[in-house]
Amino acid sequence: MATYDPFRDLDRLASTLLDARRGGPRRMPMDLYRDGDHYVLSADLPGVDPGSVDIDVDGQLLTIRAERTLAAGDDVKWITRERETASFVRQLNLGQGIDTERISAAYRNGVLSVTIPVSEKAKPRRIAVSTDDAGDVIEAHESTPQPIEQ
């Protein structure tokens, strides 16, 4: 048996009014971290149809869009409806050093994971130092400090 809670109903009404005034797409909560030679972006998209997820890269701008819709027939009579339809969007400037050709994504259990690899040119690398045994030797000489004129 359900109990009546006027505060819960007031909170639901306030949330509905504020969300309706805000309009437009909502931002999706996300985490971003670097793991070795790639970045991993994880975004929460609960209840989103994977077919509605759209990820595109334009230059260095990564855009993620998704839609959550609720299926309902014509004969459906809602008892309560707290889950709303929503559009989500997030844009990230990738900056330099990203291999935009190899970005990949997967959607599992309401979480979108986007793997963003670092380009080969941006990866740290070791520079070999060659020596020429027959070459000139650089000598250092101690000198007396000269005063600086101001």
C-alpha positions in Angstrom: 0.0 0.0 0.0 1.4 3.4 -1.0 1.5 6.3 1.4 0.9 9.9 0.5 3.9 12.2 0.9 3.1 15.8 0.0 6.7 16.8 0.0 7.6 14.1 -2.6 4.8 15.4 -4.8 5.9 19.0 -4.3 9.5 18.1 -5.2 8.4 16.2 -8.3 6.3 19.2 -9.4 9.1 21.7 -8.9 11.6 19.4 -10.8 9.1 19.1 -13.6 8.5 22.8 -13.9 12.2 23.7 -13.7 13.2 21.0 -16.2 10.4 22.2 -18.6 11.7 25.8 -18.4 15.2 24.8 -19.0 14.3 23.1 -22.3 16.9 21.9 -24.8 19.3 19.0 -24.5 20.6 17.9 -21.1 24.2 17.4 -20.2 25.3 13.9 -19.5 27.5 13.2 -16.4 30.8 11.8 -17.5 34.3 10.7 -16.3 37.4 11.1 -18.3 40.8 9.6 -17.5 44.1 8.6 -19.3 45.1 5.0 -19.3 48.5 4.5 -20.9 48.3 5.6 -24.5 44.6 6.4 -24.7 41.9 8.4 -22.9 38.6 6.8 -21.7 35.4 8.7 -21.5 32.5 7.1 -19.6 29.1 8.8 -19.8 25.9 7.9 -18.0 23.0 7.4 -20.4 20.4 5.3 -18.6 17.5 4.1 -20.6 18.9 5.3 -23.9 18.4 3.2 -27.0 21.9 2.5 -28.3 20.6 3.2 -31.9 19.9 6.8 -30.9 23.5 7.5 -29.8 25.4 9.6 -32.3 29.1 10.4 -31.9 31.0 12.5 -34.4 34.3 14.3 -34.7 34.7 17.5 -36.6 38.3 18.6 -36.6 39.2 18.4 -32.9 35.6 18.7 -31.6 34.0 15.5 -30.3 30.2 15.6 -30.0 28.0 13.0 -28.3 24.2 13.1 -28.8 21.6 10.6 -27.5 17.8 10.4 -27.1 15.8 8.7 -24.4 12.2 7.9 -25.5 9.5 6.0 -23.6 7.5 3.5 -25.5 3.8 3.7 -25.0 0.8 2.4 -26.9 -2.4 4.4 -27.5 -4.3 2.4 -24.9 -1.8 3.0 -22.1 -3.1 4.9 -19.0 -0.2 6.0 -16.9 -0.4 5.5 -13.1 2.8 7.4 -12.5 5.4 8.7 -15.0 8.6 9.9 -13.4 11.0 8.9 -16.3 10.9 11.5 -18.9 12.0 11.6 -22.5 15.2 13.5 -22.9 17.9 14.6 -25.3 21.5 14.6 -24.2 24.4 16.3 -25.7 28.1 16.8 -24.7 30.9 18.4 -26.7 34.6 18.1 -26.0 37.6 19.9 -27.5 40.1 17.1 -28.0 43.1 19.4 -28.5 46.3 18.3 -30.3 47.9 14.9 -30.1 44.7 12.8 -30.5 44.3 10.1 -33.2 40.8 11.0 -34.3 40.7 8.2 -36.9 40.8 5.5 -34.3 38.2 6.7 -31.7 35.9 3.8 -30.7 32.8 3.5 -28.6 30.7 0.9 -26.8 27.4 1.1 -24.9 26.8 -1.4 -22.0 24.4 -1.3 -19.0 23.5 2.4 -19.6 27.1 3.6 -19.8 28.7 4.9 -23.0 32.5 4.3 -23.1 34.5 6.2 -25.7 38.1 5.2 -26.2 40.2 8.1 -27.5 43.8 7.1 -28.6 46.8 9.3 -28.4 48.5 9.8 -31.7 51.9 8.2 -32.3 53.5 11.7 -32.7 52.2 12.7 -29.3 53.4 9.7 -27.4 56.6 10.1 -25.3 59.6 8.5 -27.0 63.2 8.0 -26.1 65.8 9.7 -28.2 69.0 7.8 -28.8 72.2 9.7 -28.3 75.0 8.9 -30.6 78.6 9.6 -30.0 81.5 10.1 -32.3 84.6 8.8 -30.5 86.9 10.5 -33.0 85.1 13.8 -32.8 86.0 17.0 -31.0 86.1 17.1 -27.3 84.3 19.9 -25.6 86.3 21.4 -22.7 84.9 23.5 -19.9 87.0 26.3 -18.4 86.3 28.0 -15.1 86.0 31.7 -15.4 85.7 34.5 -13.0 82.2 36.0 -12.7 81.8 39.4 -14.3 79.7 42.1 -12.7 76.4 42.9 -14.3 75.8 46.5 -15.1 72.4 47.9 -14.3 
